[in-house]
Amino acid sequence: MSRTIYLLSDAHLGASQASREQEKLARLGMLFRKIGDDRASLIILGDLFDFWFEYRTVVQKEHLPVIRMLAELRSRGVDVTYLVGNHDFWLGDFLTRELGITVVRDSLILDIDRNRIFLAHGDGLGPGDLGYKFLKLVLRSPVSIWLYRLLHPDLAIPLAKWCSWLSRNHWTKEKYLASDPLWLAAREKFGQGYNVVVFGHVHIPALRRDGGNVYLNLGDFISHFSYGLYKDGLLRLERLNVT
């Protein structure tokens, strides 16, 4: 992995109107070209897709544009690591088999430049939220995946998108409006010996320092178009500006 690392989360491709989807894809293309030019690595911290599910012989055609973009990025020698989020936790082996992307099902730990870095999407971390933590275990079980695969894609995908919309706009919206609850989870990780913590999930860009420790929330690639950049041992919060 390159010592220059770009960090991205929460584009939720497929969740918006066509014009916004085109904008997200265009800006992702700009960012991916920049990553390739910098000979950097890319870590996606979940929810690149608003929903992703792999049947044995079917993937969602709406995501072919970004799959082509990822393939181009990999052809330029860029290492890509994908940490699953709460909207795309049903990733199978397609991205690994076809594109050579490393898929991580939980958290990722990096020891680099004397930094011990903890990275995760962030859902279910921190105190409380026991109902979601239990639901997360149920949904990610092999039995749940097998049962859902019995549904025809023309039924299963719209159903999942409706559930995704409901979650994003009703169940979690109020929870994340006032503050970033993952700051408490980051402080827990500081106490466990990590000095850098990176999350996504809450769509609130934030860079906070606590003594010698650093917490970064990547925000989103929907309205903020924010991302993280780790370079020369330092972590920065960046925004993709279009001139």
Number of C-alpha atoms within 10 A of each C-alpha: 11 13 14 18 22 25 24 28 32 27 25 21 22 18 17 14 8 10 8 15 17 14 12 21 17 13 18 20 17 14 17 20 16 13 19 19 11 14 17 22 22 24 21 25 27 29 26 24 21 22 25 21 22 16 17 10 5 10 14 13 8 10 14 11 13 17 15 12 16 21 17 16 21 17 12 14 12 23 20 22 20 23 24 24 28 19 24 18 21 19 20 15 15 16 16 15 10 10 18 16 20 16 19 18 17 13 14 17 13 13 10 10 11 9 14 15 20 21 22 23 27 23 18 19 18 16 11 9 11 11 9 12 13 11 11 15 10 13 15 14 11 11 11 12 16 11 9 16 15 10 12 10 17 8 9 14 16 12 12 17 17 12 14 18 15 13 13 14 11 11 10 12 13 10 12 14 12 9 10 17 16 24 18 13 18 27 18 16 19 21 9 9 12 20 22 23 24 24 30 29 25 24 22 19 21 17 15 12 11 10 7 8 17 21 25 25 29 32 26 24 23 20 11 16 22 25 25 24 18 16 15 10 11 12 20 15 17 16 15 14 10 6 3
